[in-house]
Amino acid sequence: MININEPYFSEQGVSDVVHAIESKQWVMGENVKKLEQKVCSLTGMKHAVAFCNATAAIEVALRAIRPHRKAQVITPSLTFRSAITSILRAGCEPVFADITEDYTVDTNSVKSLLTEDTVAIIGTDMFGFPCHASKLREIADTAGIDFIEDASQAIGAKSQGVHIGRVSDIIIFSFYATKNVGCGEGGILATNDSVIYHRSKDLRQGAIYEWEHSYMSETVAVGTNLRMSEILAPLALDGLNNIYDLTAVRRRNASRLHDYLDTPHPHNVVGKLSSWNTYPILHDDRDGLVEFLGKSDIQAKPYYDYLLNYDPLYQKRFAWQETPKALEISKRIVSLPVHHKLNDIHMKFIAEKVKEYEPATA
Ligand SMILES: Cc1ncc(COP(=O)(O)O)c(C=O)c1O
């Protein structure tokens, strides 16, 4: 089976995990710190805080910016479900923006949704493709709000020659099993803002306190335990140490697929380098294609065949918002594998099977 993704680990990574187990320092030791430092050097951010997953990191990021009671957060409707749960758990109202042809958030849609209660915009790097970060930065600055980049799928992606994360207030990565760099479960946020950093660290560990002299005088925000495992961190670090080689293989596979399928692809853009978490295409009979590819031992995934503005968590509580482009795309989009264990032969096989599929006519 050609899986949609495969985990990466080297002998060094495995030996570092064994070492972490044997060291008996299973929480908040040197491995998590090294991972945080590595993400800082990759993104150019001053601070990073690792979590048990990226969903927790998004929630904490939102809580760290101290949203007021009626705060609204704008996010694309075509994204992973964490966006809605994290926004709600942070006590905010989700507001759904439409997307463009490249599957990332439409900056005009974002602008049209700003209100005096908007506190943050989440720009998601869909399938690893960098969102329109400079434009979102500009919008956030004009509105005096925060720009949070959900780069859960995009570690290794570059924009204008540098790793993404240079223009966001907070950037978030996931180390979930299917990500380019995974360790099973894990996530991290990075920021230049020392207040957000300290609040995030406190929320990961229990609560934010007002400190008076040497004792805690008052609890100002209740967190919970969201720590990352010291045993898993070496696996994520292992992947990050090899991130550009891993991304190069994905990029090569994506460009082969692009040639074999011979259709324009919105993520082949000069100045932006996708991390190619997957290779999304549009197909009129998406579900039929997914089934057909499955029978040919190719795991294709309908990422994302749902939209968050259709989620009951949202529909029952908030005013309805249309996202027509996202709706149209969600009916046709399908992700193909281009991961680091695949080569030209696999890409040719996948492309041939995609072309071979003919939907049954009614
Ligand atoms: C865009 C996006 N945001 C957030 C997440 C949540 O990551 P995690 O599974 O680490 O909580 C994912 C993971 O699938 C994702 O793809």
The ligand as an SDF file (V2000), in Angstrom:
LIG
                    3D

 16 16  0  0  0  0  0  0  0  0999 V2000
   -4.2240   22.5120    9.6480 C   0  0  0  0  0  0  0  0  0  0  0  0
   -4.1450   21.7470   10.9380 C   0  0  0  0  0  0  0  0  0  0  0  0
   -4.3350   22.4010   12.0980 N   0  0  0  0  0  0  0  0  0  0  0  0
   -4.2530   21.7700   13.2790 C   0  0  0  0  0  0  0  0  0  0  0  0
   -4.0050   20.4130   13.3530 C   0  0  0  0  0  0  0  0  0  0  0  0
   -3.9920   19.7570   14.6900 C   0  0  0  0  0  0  0  0  0  0  0  0
   -2.7780   19.0970   14.9670 O   0  0  0  0  0  0  0  0  0  0  0  0
   -2.6800   18.0310   16.1280 P   0  0  0  0  0  0  0  0  0  0  0  0
   -3.1980   16.7360   15.5850 O   0  0  0  0  0  0  0  0  0  0  0  0
   -1.2220   17.9720   16.4550 O   0  0  0  0  0  0  0  0  0  0  0  0
   -3.4900   18.5000   17.2610 O   0  0  0  0  0  0  0  0  0  0  0  0
   -3.8050   19.6770   12.1930 C   0  0  0  0  0  0  0  0  0  0  0  0
   -3.5450   18.2460   12.2500 C   0  0  0  0  0  0  0  0  0  0  0  0
   -4.0780   17.4200   11.5650 O   0  0  0  0  0  0  0  0  0  0  0  0
   -3.8930   20.3660   10.9350 C   0  0  0  0  0  0  0  0  0  0  0  0
   -3.7140   19.7060    9.7850 O   0  0  0  0  0  0  0  0  0  0  0  0
  1  2  1  0
  2  3  1  0
  2 15  2  0
  3  4  2  0
  4  5  1  0
  5  6  1  0
  5 12  2  0
  6  7  1  0
  7  8  1  0
  8  9  2  0
  8 10  1  0
  8 11  1  0
 12 13  1  0
 12 15  1  0
 13 14  2  0
 15 16  1  0
M  END
$$$$
